[in-house]
């Protein structure tokens, strides 16, 4: 069975990004995806982004946020005690 693919708009909604940013990430290779080879007026068809690539990006982003929190000293949850 083929893996589910998202279009740019759907992937952008899932990732909380703009469609333009998702296209930029696809072109740069930051997000995996491919364009359909058929051309419409000389332009490649729409992007197809595998669901696994969207999930992998989310996991990398979440891990990066956790790493940033640790590096900034915010890894401990607030204790609720006033200082």
VENGIWO-V548708 format. One record per residue. RES is the residue in three letters. OMEGA is omega in degrees with one decimal (none if undefined). Layout:
# VENGIWO-V548708
res=RES omega=OMEGA
res=RES omega=OMEGA
This chain:
# VENGIWO-V548708
res=UNK omega=178.7
res=UNK omega=176.3
res=UNK omega=178.2
res=UNK omega=176.6
res=UNK omega=175.5
res=UNK omega=168.1
res=UNK omega=-178.2
res=UNK omega=-176.8
res=UNK omega=-179.1
res=UNK omega=177.5
res=UNK omega=178.9
res=UNK omega=179.2
res=UNK omega=-179.5
res=UNK omega=-176.7
res=UNK omega=-178.7
res=UNK omega=-179.2
res=UNK omega=175.3
res=UNK omega=175.1
res=UNK omega=178.8
res=UNK omega=179.0
res=UNK omega=178.5
res=UNK omega=177.6
res=UNK omega=178.5
res=UNK omega=179.9
res=UNK omega=177.1
res=UNK omega=-179.9
res=UNK omega=-177.4
res=UNK omega=-178.0
res=UNK omega=178.3
res=UNK omega=176.6
res=UNK omega=-178.7
res=UNK omega=176.6
res=UNK omega=177.6
res=UNK omega=177.3
res=UNK omega=174.8
res=UNK omega=-174.6
res=UNK omega=-179.9
res=UNK omega=-176.7
res=UNK omega=175.4
res=UNK omega=-176.5
res=UNK omega=175.4
res=UNK omega=-177.8
res=UNK omega=177.1
res=UNK omega=179.6
res=UNK omega=-175.6
res=UNK omega=177.6
res=UNK omega=169.1
res=UNK omega=-175.8
res=UNK omega=-179.5
res=UNK omega=178.9
res=UNK omega=179.1
res=UNK omega=178.8
res=UNK omega=177.5
res=UNK omega=179.4
res=UNK omega=179.6
res=UNK omega=178.5
res=UNK omega=178.7
res=UNK omega=-179.4
res=UNK omega=177.7
res=UNK omega=-179.8
res=UNK omega=179.5
res=UNK omega=177.9
res=UNK omega=177.5
res=UNK omega=177.5
res=UNK omega=178.5
res=UNK omega=178.0
res=UNK omega=178.8
res=UNK omega=177.8
res=UNK omega=-179.8
res=UNK omega=-179.1
res=UNK omega=-179.2
res=UNK omega=179.8
res=UNK omega=-177.5
res=UNK omega=-177.1
res=UNK omega=179.1
res=UNK omega=175.9
res=UNK omega=-180.0
res=UNK omega=-176.5
res=UNK omega=-179.4
res=UNK omega=179.0
res=UNK omega=176.8
res=UNK omega=178.3
res=UNK omega=none
